[in-house]
Amino acid sequence: MANQNYMKAYKLFFVIFLWAASLFFFSGFGYFAAEGSLFGVYTYKEFETPRYCGTCHTDIYRQWEQSMMAQAYTHHWDEIEYFDLAVAHGKNDPAFKDAHEGCNGCHAPLAYMAGDVPPPKPAENSRANESVSCEVCHLIQDYEADTPFNFNFVVQPGKTKYSSREGEIKSPDHKIMLSELHSKAEFCGICHNEKNSFGIWVKSTHLEWMAGPYAREGVPCQDCHMPPAGGKTAKMGSFYEDARQHLFHGAHDPGKVKGTIELRIHPDIREAEPGDPVVFTLALFNQKTGHKFPTGSVEDRIVWLHVEAVDSKGNTYHLPVDKKGFEGEEYTIAGTELAYSDLSVPLGKPGFKGVDRDGVPAGDRIFRMPYFDENGIMTIMQWNTRSLGVDYRIGPRETKMETFTFQLPDGVAPGKLTVTAVLNYQKLVKPVADLLNVPEDESEIIEVNRHSTEIEIFE
C-alpha cells in the first residue's frame, strides 16, 4: 500500500513538473503562451490564401483587405515595433531572446504555426503578409484554458470551416460547421487579451468588456466591429438580412474614434470681472464603446483633454486641469518629464535618457493607464512591462467629471469669453513616433469631440 501511494505521488509530481516545464518553455520572455502551443505544427501550404477565399467571398474579401486584420503584420508601426524593438531587444539582451516569437501568434498566425519566426520582412512579400487571414479565423474550433488569451486557439487546417451562420449552408469548395464561439466575445479575446511573461495583462479589451454593461446585456464585440447588414456572404450564395460585415473598424479608424466620448462644458457663473475665479466643469461620457477608451495597445495610446479660453480681442489662454489628488495622478496630467528610457536596449543606445513622456500641452488631462519597466519608468514595450499604473481611462457608459479653474487675468478683454474643450486622440505618443521615424499618420491628432461655452466679462 505504501509503495502504491508512493507511485501515485510520483506520478502526480511528474505531471505537475511537465505542466510547469511546458509553461516555462512556451512563455519565453515576451509572451505567456497558453498550454498546447501551435508553434511550428503546420506548414503554409495547409492553409488557403485570402485571395483564394475571395474568389467566392468577394465582398467580404474586399472589406477584409482594407481592415487592420489584413495589415496586422504589414502595418508600418507593427513592422517597426516588431523588428526594431522586439526582435532587436532579444538580440541585445539574452534574457529577451524569445520576446518576439509570441507577437506572431496574433499578428502573423500562419507564420507562427509554420515556425517561420521571425518571418521575412513585409517587403519580401511572404505568406506572413497575410496577417490574420480568412483561414485563421474560420478554422478556429475552440480555445484552450478557461480564459481566451495569447492566441490559445485550437486550429485544424482542412475543408471544414467554422462560422456563426445557422441553417443549412452548402459550399462547392468546403464544409461549413456552425460555431457558437464565432458569435461570442470570447472569440475576439483569443488575441485581444494578452498576458506577458511577467504575469501582467498588457492587453485586456475582452476582459474590460466582460466587466462592463455590454457583457451583461449580451452585446458582443461583433455587434460593433462586424455589424450585421443585408448582403451575400458568397457571390453565388443566398441573400441574408444579417450578413456580418468584415470591417473590423476600431482604433485605427477615425470614423470609429470620432464621437466616442460625449463632451459638455459649463461655467459656475455667467458674468465675471478681471481677477475673478471661474470654474468650468466638464462631463465626458463614454456612450460608444463596450470596453474602456482607449483600449488595446494602451501603452502606445494617448487621449487628452485640452481647454482654451479666447476673449473678445482674440487673446488665447490655456487652462490646466484642476488636480484631484488620487494616487498616480501625475501620469494623467501632461508634463515635460522624460520616459521610455528602456528603448536604449533595442536601439543600442547606452545611457539613453528617453524622450518626452506625453508630447501634449502641459497641464492637460490625460486618460491613460501607464505601463512601467523594472525601474518604474514608463515603457511602450509590453514585453518589458513589470507593473501597471493608475487606470484613468473612460469605461463603457462611464462619465468622468473634470474641472478647470480660470483666474481671470487683469488684461482680459471685456465682452464675450469663449471657452472650448477638445478631446484628442493619438494612436502613438508623438515623441516616440518621431524617435522611431514612424510615419506621421500613426501619431496624427484625431479629434474625438469638442464643446464650447461662454461667459461675459465686465470691466
C-alpha positions in Angstrom: 0.0 0.0 0.0 2.8 2.4 0.9 4.5 1.6 -2.4 1.3 2.3 -4.3 0.9 5.7 -2.5 4.5 6.5 -3.4 3.9 5.7 -7.1 0.7 7.8 -7.1 2.6 10.7 -5.5 5.5 10.3 -8.0 3.1 10.3 -11.0 1.4 13.4 -9.7 4.7 15.2 -9.2 5.8 14.2 -12.7 2.6 15.5 -14.3 2.9 18.8 -12.4 6.6 19.0 -13.4 5.8 18.6 -17.1 3.0 21.1 -16.9 5.2 23.7 -15.2 8.0 22.9 -17.7 5.7 23.5 -20.6 4.6 26.8 -19.3 8.3 27.9 -18.8 9.3 26.6 -22.2 6.5 28.4 -24.1 6.5 31.6 -22.1 9.9 32.8 -23.1 10.3 36.4 -22.0 7.9 38.0 -24.4 4.5 36.2 -24.1 2.9 33.8 -21.7 1.7 31.2 -24.3 -1.2 29.0 -23.4 -0.5 25.3 -22.9 -0.6 23.4 -26.2 1.3 25.9 -28.4 0.9 25.5 -32.2 4.3 26.9 -32.9 5.7 25.0 -36.0 3.0 22.4 -36.1 1.7 23.2 -39.6 3.0 24.4 -42.9 1.9 27.4 -45.0 0.6 25.1 -47.8 -2.0 23.6 -45.5 -3.8 27.0 -45.5 -5.7 28.6 -48.4 -4.7 32.2 -49.2 -7.2 35.1 -48.7 -7.2 35.7 -52.4 -8.4 32.2 -53.0 -11.2 32.7 -50.5 -12.0 35.9 -52.2 -12.9 34.2 -55.5 -16.2 33.3 -53.9 -16.5 35.6 -50.9 -15.7 38.6 -53.0 -17.4 41.4 -51.0 -16.1 40.0 -47.6 -12.6 39.7 -49.0 -12.7 43.4 -50.2 -13.8 44.5 -46.8 -11.1 42.4 -45.1 -8.2 43.6 -47.3 -8.9 47.2 -46.1 -9.0 46.3 -42.4 -6.3 46.1 -39.8 -6.8 42.3 -39.8 -5.2 42.3 -43.2 -2.4 44.6 -42.1 -1.6 43.1 -38.6 1.8 42.1 -39.9 2.5 44.6 -42.7 1.3 47.8 -41.0 4.2 50.2 -40.7 4.2 50.7 -36.9 3.8 47.0 -36.3 6.8 46.3 -38.5 8.9 48.9 -36.7 7.8 47.7 -33.3 8.4 44.1 -34.2 11.8 44.3 -36.0 13.3 47.5 -34.5 12.2 46.8 -30.9 11.0 43.3 -30.1 13.5 41.4 -32.3 16.3 43.9 -31.6 15.6 43.6 -27.8 16.1 39.9 -28.0 19.4 40.3 -29.9 20.8 42.9 -27.4 19.6 41.2 -24.2 19.7 37.4 -24.0 17.0 37.4 -21.3 14.6 38.5 -24.0 15.8 36.3 -26.8 12.3 34.9 -27.4 10.4 38.1 -26.8 9.5 38.4 -30.4 8.1 34.9 -31.0 4.7 35.3 -29.5 4.0 38.5 -31.4 3.4 36.4 -34.5 0.7 34.3 -32.8 -1.7 37.1 -33.4 0.0 39.4 -35.9 1.1 36.6 -38.3 -0.6 33.4 -37.2 0.3 31.4 -40.3 4.0 32.2 -39.8 3.8 31.2 -36.2 2.1 27.9 -36.9 4.6 27.3 -39.7 7.5 28.0 -37.3 8.6 30.8 -39.6 9.8 33.2 -36.8 10.9 35.8 -37.2 9.1 35.9 -40.6 10.6 37.7 -43.6 10.1 41.4 -43.6 6.9 42.6 -45.3 8.8 43.9 -48.3 9.7 40.3 -49.1 6.0 39.5 -49.6 6.0 36.1 -47.9 2.8 34.5 -46.7 3.3 36.1 -43.3 1.9 39.2 -45.0 -1.5 37.5 -45.0 -1.6 38.6 -41.4 -5.0 37.5 -39.8 -6.4 35.7 -42.8 -9.8 34.1 -43.5 -8.4 30.7 -42.8 -7.0 31.7 -39.4 -10.4 32.7 -38.1 -12.6 30.2 -39.9 -10.5 27.2 -38.8 -10.7 28.0 -35.1 -12.7 25.3 -33.3 -12.1 26.4 -29.7 -9.6 27.9 -27.3 -7.7 26.3 -24.5 -7.8 27.1 -20.8 -10.7 28.9 -19.1 -9.8 32.4 -20.5 -9.2 33.3 -24.1 -5.8 35.0 -24.3 -2.4 34.9 -26.0 -3.6 33.1 -29.2 -4.7 30.0 -27.3 -6.8 28.9 -30.3 -7.4 25.4 -31.4 -7.0 25.2 -35.2 -7.1 22.3 -37.6 -6.5 23.0 -41.3 -8.8 21.3 -43.7 -12.0 21.6 -45.7 -14.2 22.2 -42.6 -14.7 25.9 -41.9 -16.4 27.3 -38.9 -19.0 30.1 -39.0 -21.7 31.7 -36.9 -24.2 31.3 -39.7 -27.0 29.0 -38.8 -29.0 26.7 -41.0 -28.2 24.5 -44.0 -25.4 26.2 -45.9 -23.7 24.4 -48.8 -20.5 25.3 -50.5 -18.9 23.7 -53.5 -15.5 24.1 -52.0 -15.7 23.3 -48.3 -17.8 22.1 -45.5 -19.4 24.7 -43.1 -19.9 23.9 -39.5 -21.9 26.1 -37.1 -19.7 27.5 -34.3 -21.3 29.3 -31.3 -17.8 30.6 -30.4 -17.7 32.7 -33.6 -20.6 34.9 -32.4 -19.2 35.3 -28.9 -16.8 37.9 -27.5 -14.6 35.1 -26.3 -13.6 34.5 -29.9 -12.1 38.0 -30.0 -10.5 37.6 -26.6 -8.2 35.0 -28.0 -6.0 37.8 -29.3 -7.4 40.9 -27.6 -6.4 39.6 -24.2 -2.6 39.3 -23.6 -0.6 38.4 -20.6 3.2 38.9 -20.8 5.8 36.7 -19.2 5.8 38.7 -16.0 2.1 38.0 -15.5 0.9 41.4 -16.5 -2.3 41.8 -18.5 -0.9 44.1 -21.2 -4.0 43.9 -23.3 -7.4 43.3 -21.8 -10.1 44.5 -24.2 -12.2 41.4 -23.8 -11.7 41.4 -20.0 -12.8 45.0 -19.9 -15.9 44.1 -21.9 -16.7 41.2 -19.5 -16.6 43.6 -16.5 -18.9 46.1 -18.2 -22.6 46.6 -19.1 -22.4 45.3 -22.6 -21.5 41.8 -21.5 -24.4 41.8 -19.0 -26.7 42.8 -21.8 -25.4 40.2 -24.3 -23.8 42.7 -26.7 -20.6 41.0 -28.1 -17.7 42.7 -29.9 -19.1 41.5 -33.2 -22.1 43.7 -33.0 -20.0 46.9 -33.2 -16.9 45.7 -35.1 -18.7 43.3 -37.5 -22.2 44.9 -37.8 -24.9 42.8 -39.5 -26.4 44.2 -42.7 -28.2 42.9 -45.8 -26.0 41.1 -48.3 -24.5 37.9 -49.6 -21.6 36.1 -47.8 -20.7 34.5 -51.1 -21.4 35.8 -54.6 -23.3 32.6 -55.6 -25.0 32.3 -52.2 -28.2 33.4 -50.6 -29.0 37.0 -49.6 -29.1 37.4 -45.8 -30.6 40.3 -43.9 -28.0 39.9 -41.2 -24.8 39.2 -43.1 -21.8 40.0 -40.8 -19.7 42.8 -42.4 -15.9 42.1 -42.1 -14.9 45.7 -41.4 -13.2 45.3 -38.1 -13.0 49.0 -37.7 -11.6 50.2 -34.4 -8.6 52.2 -33.0 -7.2 52.9 -36.5 -10.4 54.2 -38.0 -11.0 57.9 -37.4 -14.7 57.4 -38.1 -14.9 54.9 -35.3 -12.9 57.1 -32.9 -14.7 60.3 -33.5 -17.7 60.9 -31.3 -16.7 58.0 -29.0 -16.9 60.3 -26.0 -19.6 62.9 -25.5 -18.2 66.2 -24.1 -20.0 69.0 -22.4 -18.6 72.1 -20.6 -20.3 74.8 -18.4 -19.2 77.6 -16.1 -20.2 78.1 -12.5 -21.0 81.8 -13.2 -22.0 83.6 -16.4 -20.8 87.0 -15.6 -17.4 88.0 -14.1 -14.7 90.7 -13.8 -10.9 90.5 -14.2 -9.5 88.8 -11.1 -12.5 86.6 -10.5 -12.1 82.8 -10.5 -14.4 81.0 -12.8 -14.7 77.2 -12.6 -15.5 75.3 -15.8 -16.9 71.8 -15.3 -16.6 69.2 -18.0 -18.5 65.9 -18.3 -17.1 63.2 -20.5 -19.5 60.3 -21.2 -18.4 57.1 -23.0 -21.5 56.3 -24.9 -20.0 54.2 -27.7 -17.5 51.6 -26.6 -18.2 48.3 -24.8 -14.7 48.4 -23.3 -12.5 51.2 -21.9 -11.3 54.1 -24.1 -8.6 53.9 -25.1 -8.1 50.1 -25.1 -5.8 47.5 -26.8 -2.3 48.9 -27.1 -2.8 51.2 -24.2 1.0 51.7 -23.8 1.0 53.4 -27.2 -2.2 55.4 -27.0 -2.8 58.9 -25.6 -6.1 60.6 -25.1 -6.1 64.1 -23.7 -8.4 67.0 -22.8 -7.3 70.5 -23.9 -9.2 73.6 -22.8 -8.6 77.1 -24.1 -10.3 80.5 -23.5 -10.5 83.2 -26.1 -11.5 86.8 -25.2 -13.2 89.4 -27.3 -9.9 90.6 -28.7 -8.7 87.2 -29.7 -6.3 86.7 -26.8 -5.9 83.0 -26.1 -5.4 81.4 -22.6 -4.6 77.8 -21.9 -6.5 76.3 -18.8 -4.7 73.5 -17.0 -6.9 70.8 -15.3 -7.6 71.0 -11.6 -5.9 68.3 -9.7 -8.0 65.7 -7.9 -5.3 64.2 -5.7 -5.6 60.5 -6.4 -2.6 58.2 -6.4 -0.7 58.1 -9.7 -2.4 61.3 -10.9 0.9 62.7 -12.0 0.8 60.3 -15.0 -2.6 61.7 -16.0 -1.6 65.3 -16.2 0.6 66.3 -19.2 4.1 67.4 -18.3 7.7 67.6 -19.7 9.1 64.5 -17.9 11.2 62.0 -19.8 10.1 58.4 -20.3 10.8 55.3 -22.4 14.5 55.1 -21.5 14.2 51.3 -21.7 14.3 51.8 -25.5 18.0 52.1 -25.0 18.4 48.3 -25.2 16.7 47.5 -28.6 18.1 50.8 -30.0 21.6 50.0 -28.8 21.9 53.4 -27.2 23.5 53.1 -23.7 22.8 56.0 -21.5 19.7 57.0 -23.5 17.6 59.2 -21.2 14.3 58.8 -23.0 12.0 61.3 -24.8 9.1 63.5 -23.6 6.6 61.3 -21.9 3.5 62.9 -23.4 4.2 65.4 -26.2 1.0 67.4 -25.5 0.4 70.7 -23.8 1.5 70.7 -20.1 -1.4 70.7 -17.7 -3.9 68.9 -20.0 -5.7 65.9 -18.5 -4.7 62.5 -20.0 -6.9 59.4 -20.0 -4.5 56.5 -19.9 -3.0 53.6 -17.9 0.8 53.8 -17.8 3.0 50.8 -18.2 6.2 50.6 -16.2 9.5 48.7 -16.6 11.5 47.1 -13.8 12.9 50.6 -12.9 9.4 52.2 -12.6 9.9 54.1 -15.9 7.1 54.3 -18.4 7.5 52.0 -21.3 5.8 51.3 -24.6 7.2 47.8 -24.8 4.6 45.5 -23.4 7.0 42.6 -23.2 9.2 44.7 -20.8 6.2 45.7 -18.6 6.6 44.8 -15.0 3.7 46.8 -13.5 0.7 48.9 -14.4 -0.1 52.4 -13.0 -3.4 54.0 -12.3 -6.1 53.2 -14.8 -7.6 56.5 -15.6 -9.3 55.5 -18.9 -13.0 56.0 -19.5 -15.1 52.9 -19.1 -18.2 51.9 -21.0 -21.1 54.2 -20.1 -18.8 55.9 -17.5 -19.0 59.6 -17.0 -15.8 61.4 -15.8 -16.0 64.9 -14.4 -13.2 67.4 -14.6 -12.9 71.0 -13.5 -10.7 73.8 -14.8 -10.4 76.9 -12.7 -9.6 80.1 -14.6 -8.4 83.1 -12.6 -9.3 85.9 -15.0 -6.2 88.0 -15.7 -6.2 91.7 -15.3 -5.7 92.2 -19.0 -8.6 90.0 -20.2 -10.7 91.9 -22.7 -14.3 92.9 -21.7 -17.1 91.2 -23.6 -17.6 87.6 -24.6 -15.1 85.0 -23.4 -15.4 81.7 -25.2 -14.1 78.6 -23.6 -13.6 75.4 -25.7 -12.8 71.9 -24.6 -11.3 69.5 -27.1 -10.7 65.8 -26.6 -7.9 64.5 -28.7 -6.5 61.0 -29.5 -3.3 59.7 -30.9 -2.5 56.1 -31.7 1.1 56.5 -30.8 2.7 59.1 -28.5 4.3 61.7 -30.8 7.8 61.9 -29.2 8.1 58.1 -29.6 6.8 58.2 -33.2 9.4 60.9 -34.0 12.2 59.0 -32.3 11.5 55.8 -34.3 10.7 57.5 -37.6 7.2 56.2 -37.6 5.0 57.6 -40.5 3.0 60.6 -39.4 -0.4 59.0 -39.8 0.3 56.9 -36.7 0.7 60.0 -34.5 -1.8 62.2 -36.2 -4.2 64.0 -33.9 -7.7 62.7 -34.2 -10.3 65.0 -32.6 -12.8 62.8 -30.7 -15.1 65.6 -29.7 -15.4 69.3 -28.7 -17.8 71.6 -26.9 -17.8 75.4 -26.1 -19.4 77.7 -23.5 -19.4 81.4 -22.9 -19.3 84.0 -20.1 -19.5 87.8 -20.2 -16.6 89.8 -18.9 -17.3 93.2 -17.4 -14.7 95.9 -16.8 
